[in-house]
Amino acid sequence: MEKRLAGCVSILPKSSTMYYWKGEIQDATEILLLAQTRTSKIQKLMEYVRSIHPFRLTPFMSFPIDHGNPFYMQWLDESVPDD
């Protein structure tokens, strides 16, 4: 948050996850973060998360917002400066 890479980060603790790793099904617990940011900040945010994440294969996905609450979108624009 201090780096102003996201206006809001939601932390969903203890999500159960299943995935394939090295040909085997794995069952684990993870913490899911939902970061709300500008499109222009996605690359910097991804680089930062990868620099602090303990795994080499860091799951990171982005979803564009076509429509949203105009007041919220304005708040997000104000909260995350566009360099």
N, CA, C and O of each residue as an XYZ file, in Angstrom:
332
protein
N       0.827     -1.185      0.000
C       0.000      0.000      0.000
C       0.875      1.254      0.000
O       0.539      2.242     -0.654
N       1.994      1.223      0.728
C       2.856      2.404      0.785
C       3.424      2.768     -0.587
O       3.696      3.940     -0.848
N       3.606      1.788     -1.461
C       4.168      2.033     -2.783
C       3.132      2.610     -3.749
O       3.468      2.983     -4.873
N       1.874      2.683     -3.309
C       0.757      3.227     -4.111
C       0.580      2.459     -5.426
O       0.260      3.044     -6.461
N       0.793      1.143     -5.366
C       0.598      0.301     -6.538
C      -0.839     -0.195     -6.642
O      -1.249     -0.697     -7.688
N      -1.603     -0.059     -5.566
C      -3.003     -0.461     -5.556
C      -3.775      0.473     -4.637
O      -3.233      0.983     -3.656
N      -5.032      0.689     -4.958
C      -5.884      1.513     -4.119
C      -6.500      0.704     -2.994
O      -6.847      1.250     -1.947
N      -6.636     -0.590     -3.207
C      -7.254     -1.473     -2.221
C      -6.710     -2.882     -2.436
O      -6.570     -3.335     -3.572
N      -6.407     -3.565     -1.345
C      -5.995     -4.966     -1.414
C      -6.857     -5.742     -0.425
O      -6.826     -5.486      0.779
N      -7.620     -6.684     -0.945
C      -8.441     -7.554     -0.102
C      -7.671     -8.844      0.144
O      -7.138     -9.439     -0.792
N      -7.612     -9.274      1.391
C      -6.869    -10.478      1.765
C      -7.876    -11.544      2.191
O      -8.600    -11.367      3.170
N      -7.915    -12.640      1.456
C      -8.820    -13.743      1.749
C      -7.989    -14.891      2.300
O      -7.385    -15.639      1.532
N      -7.949    -15.039      3.609
C      -7.057    -16.032      4.218
C      -7.586    -17.464      4.113
O      -8.788    -17.715      4.013
N      -6.642    -18.368      4.139
C      -6.901    -19.805      4.225
C      -7.868    -20.321      3.171
O      -8.876    -20.951      3.490
N      -7.547    -20.043      1.907
C      -8.294    -20.620      0.795
C      -7.751    -22.020      0.538
O      -6.539    -22.234      0.558
N      -8.626    -22.948      0.302
C      -8.194    -24.294     -0.057
C      -7.951    -24.313     -1.557
O      -8.766    -23.803     -2.326
N      -6.844    -24.894     -1.973
C      -6.511    -24.924     -3.395
C      -5.968    -26.292     -3.789
O      -5.288    -26.961     -3.012
N      -6.285    -26.682     -5.001
C      -5.752    -27.914     -5.580
C      -5.132    -27.548     -6.914
O      -5.681    -26.741     -7.663
N      -3.963    -28.156     -7.214
C      -3.271    -27.833     -8.455
C      -2.334    -28.975     -8.826
O      -1.981    -29.811     -7.995
N      -1.941    -28.986    -10.104
C      -0.957    -29.963    -10.563
C       0.428    -29.379    -10.372
O       0.674    -28.228    -10.734
N       1.327    -30.154     -9.811
C       2.718    -29.746     -9.667
C       3.594    -30.964     -9.873
O       3.501    -31.944     -9.135
N       4.445    -30.894    -10.884
C       5.359    -31.982    -11.229
C       4.619    -33.289    -11.434
O       5.048    -34.345    -10.970
N       3.479    -33.197    -12.148
C       2.709    -34.379    -12.521
C       1.804    -34.945    -11.446
O       1.158    -35.969    -11.664
N       1.744    -34.306    -10.300
C       0.905    -34.816     -9.216
C      -0.080    -33.744     -8.748
O       0.192    -32.547     -8.833
N      -1.221    -34.201     -8.256
C      -2.210    -33.281     -7.701
C      -1.784    -32.892     -6.290
O      -1.505    -33.750     -5.453
N      -1.739    -31.601     -6.045
C      -1.381    -31.080     -4.738
C      -2.630    -30.471     -4.092
O      -3.504    -29.953     -4.787
N      -2.706    -30.536     -2.787
C      -3.789    -29.940     -2.015
C      -3.132    -29.063     -0.960
O      -2.336    -29.550     -0.157
N      -3.454    -27.788     -0.955
C      -2.773    -26.871     -0.048
C      -3.720    -25.770      0.417
O      -4.860    -25.658     -0.032
N      -3.203    -24.977      1.322
C      -3.897    -23.782      1.797
C      -3.090    -22.578      1.346
O      -1.861    -22.586      1.418
N      -3.772    -21.548      0.885
C      -3.081    -20.346      0.450
C      -3.870    -19.112      0.857
O      -5.030    -19.201      1.262
N      -3.235    -17.985      0.744
C      -3.884    -16.701      0.985
C      -4.063    -16.028     -0.358
O      -3.100    -15.891     -1.113
N      -5.269    -15.608     -0.669
C      -5.578    -14.974     -1.939
C      -5.660    -13.465     -1.739
O      -6.359    -12.987     -0.846
N      -4.942    -12.718     -2.577
C      -4.994    -11.260     -2.546
C      -5.711    -10.761     -3.787
O      -5.431    -11.215     -4.896
N      -6.625     -9.839     -3.607
C      -7.287     -9.170     -4.724
C      -6.867     -7.712     -4.666
O      -7.256     -6.985     -3.752
N      -6.082     -7.288     -5.628
C      -5.570     -5.921     -5.654
C      -6.308     -5.133     -6.728
O      -6.425     -5.574     -7.871
N      -6.797     -3.975     -6.348
C      -7.499     -3.113     -7.289
C      -6.577     -1.955     -7.643
O      -6.161     -1.180     -6.783
N      -6.267     -1.859     -8.940
C      -5.286     -0.880     -9.389
C      -5.597     -0.410    -10.792
O      -6.570     -0.846    -11.406
N      -4.767      0.480    -11.290
C      -4.861      0.959    -12.663
C      -4.181     -0.040    -13.601
O      -3.285     -0.778    -13.192
N      -4.611     -0.053    -14.842
C      -3.956     -0.894    -15.844
C      -2.475     -0.531    -15.958
O      -1.630     -1.407    -16.140
N      -2.171      0.742    -15.852
C      -0.782      1.187    -15.999
C       0.124      0.725    -14.860
O       1.346      0.810    -14.982
N      -0.442      0.242    -13.763
C       0.346     -0.205    -12.606
C       0.481     -1.718    -12.512
O       1.182     -2.221    -11.633
N      -0.172     -2.445    -13.395
C      -0.186     -3.913    -13.278
C       1.217     -4.492    -13.354
O       1.563     -5.356    -12.547
N       2.027     -4.048    -14.287
C       3.378     -4.595    -14.435
C       4.219     -4.339    -13.186
O       4.895     -5.245    -12.700
N       4.183     -3.114    -12.663
C       4.949     -2.804    -11.446
C       4.439     -3.599    -10.256
O       5.229     -4.069     -9.437
N       3.126     -3.751    -10.155
C       2.546     -4.536     -9.061
C       2.975     -5.992     -9.174
O       3.334     -6.610     -8.172
N       2.941     -6.542    -10.369
C       3.351     -7.930    -10.573
C       4.828     -8.108    -10.216
O       5.191     -9.088     -9.565
N       5.673     -7.180    -10.630
C       7.092     -7.268    -10.300
C       7.313     -7.208     -8.793
O       8.150     -7.935     -8.258
N       6.575     -6.357     -8.115
C       6.723     -6.251     -6.658
C       6.272     -7.540     -5.964
O       6.973     -8.052     -5.091
N       5.118     -8.058     -6.347
C       4.616     -9.305     -5.736
C       5.620    -10.433     -5.974
O       5.909    -11.201     -5.056
N       6.152    -10.543     -7.180
C       7.131    -11.594     -7.471
C       8.404    -11.425     -6.645
O       9.051    -12.413     -6.300
N       8.768    -10.186     -6.327
C       9.991     -9.966     -5.548
C       9.851    -10.383     -4.089
O      10.853    -10.659     -3.429
N       8.630    -10.432     -3.578
C       8.425    -10.798     -2.171
C       7.774    -12.168     -1.993
O       7.688    -12.666     -0.870
N       7.321    -12.778     -3.072
C       6.642    -14.072     -2.991
C       7.684    -15.181     -2.889
O       8.694    -15.135     -3.591
N       7.463    -16.184     -2.027
C       8.473    -17.233     -1.845
C       8.564    -18.227     -3.005
O       9.554    -18.951     -3.102
N       7.575    -18.283     -3.875
C       7.596    -19.260     -4.963
C       8.036    -18.613     -6.267
O       7.719    -17.455     -6.538
N       8.770    -19.375     -7.071
C       9.202    -18.901     -8.389
C       8.000    -18.734     -9.321
O       7.945    -17.790    -10.109
N       7.050    -19.649     -9.226
C       5.844    -19.617    -10.052
C       4.757    -18.870     -9.277
O       3.962    -19.477     -8.559
N       4.737    -17.558     -9.433
C       3.790    -16.725     -8.703
C       2.513    -16.566     -9.518
O       2.556    -16.011    -10.616
N       1.377    -17.039     -9.009
C       0.135    -16.851     -9.756
C      -0.279    -15.386     -9.722
O      -0.386    -14.780     -8.656
N      -0.509    -14.831    -10.900
C      -0.869    -13.420    -11.007
C      -1.740    -13.264    -12.241
O      -1.322    -13.622    -13.342
N      -2.945    -12.732    -12.072
C      -3.871    -12.532    -13.183
C      -4.491    -11.153    -13.069
O      -4.658    -10.631    -11.966
N      -4.835    -10.557    -14.212
C      -5.530     -9.279    -14.178
C      -6.808     -9.377    -15.005
O      -6.890    -10.126    -15.979
N      -7.785     -8.611    -14.591
C      -9.078     -8.586    -15.265
C      -9.456     -7.128    -15.519
O      -9.546     -6.339    -14.579
N      -9.677     -6.768    -16.778
C     -10.044     -5.380    -17.054
C     -11.463     -5.079    -16.573
O     -12.327     -5.956    -16.556
N     -11.681     -3.849    -16.192
C     -13.008     -3.396    -15.768
C     -13.568     -2.519    -16.883
O     -13.042     -1.439    -17.152
N     -14.628     -2.980    -17.525
C     -15.257     -2.203    -18.593
C     -16.197     -1.144    -18.025
O     -16.286     -0.030    -18.542
N     -16.888     -1.508    -16.967
C     -17.843     -0.600    -16.344
C     -17.719     -0.741    -14.834
O     -17.436     -1.825    -14.324
N     -17.927      0.346    -14.135
C     -17.872      0.305    -12.680
C     -18.564      1.529    -12.114
O     -18.900      2.462    -12.843
N     -18.768      1.515    -10.829
C     -19.356      2.657    -10.145
C     -18.466      3.869    -10.438
O     -17.290      3.860    -10.075
N     -18.998      4.913    -11.086
C     -18.165      6.067    -11.449
C     -17.471      6.706    -10.253
O     -16.340      7.177    -10.372
N     -18.135      6.727     -9.108
C     -17.529      7.315     -7.913
C     -16.358      6.465     -7.423
O     -15.337      6.994     -6.983
N     -16.517      5.140     -7.503
C     -15.431      4.242     -7.107
C     -14.259      4.362     -8.073
O     -13.104      4.415     -7.650
N     -14.553      4.404     -9.367
C     -13.490      4.504    -10.360
C     -12.723      5.821    -10.198
O     -11.506      5.857    -10.379
N     -13.417      6.874     -9.867
C     -12.751      8.159     -9.625
C     -11.864      8.062     -8.384
O     -10.739      8.561     -8.386
N     -12.365      7.421     -7.324
C     -11.577      7.232     -6.108
C     -10.306      6.435     -6.418
O      -9.221      6.773     -5.945
N     -10.452      5.376     -7.217
C      -9.288      4.559     -7.566
C      -8.261      5.384     -8.343
O      -7.059      5.286     -8.095
N      -8.740      6.187     -9.276
C      -7.834      7.067    -10.031
C      -7.093      8.019     -9.110
O      -5.910      8.289     -9.319
N      -7.773      8.528     -8.097
C      -7.149      9.459     -7.156
C      -6.198      8.741     -6.186
O      -5.209      9.318     -5.734
N      -6.508      7.488     -5.876
C      -5.718      6.732     -4.891
C      -4.439      6.164     -5.451
O      -3.458      6.000     -4.725
N      -4.437      5.859     -6.749
C      -3.271      5.269     -7.386
C      -2.792      6.236     -8.463
O      -3.365      6.284     -9.552
N      -1.749      7.002     -8.170
C      -1.280      7.982     -9.152
C      -0.791      7.318    -10.440
O      -0.177      6.251    -10.412
N      -1.070      7.958    -11.546
C      -0.621      7.467    -12.847
C       0.669      8.192    -13.194
O       0.656      9.351    -13.609
N       1.788      7.489    -13.018
C       3.097      8.111    -13.239
C       3.147      8.634    -14.634
O       4.159      9.202    -15.045
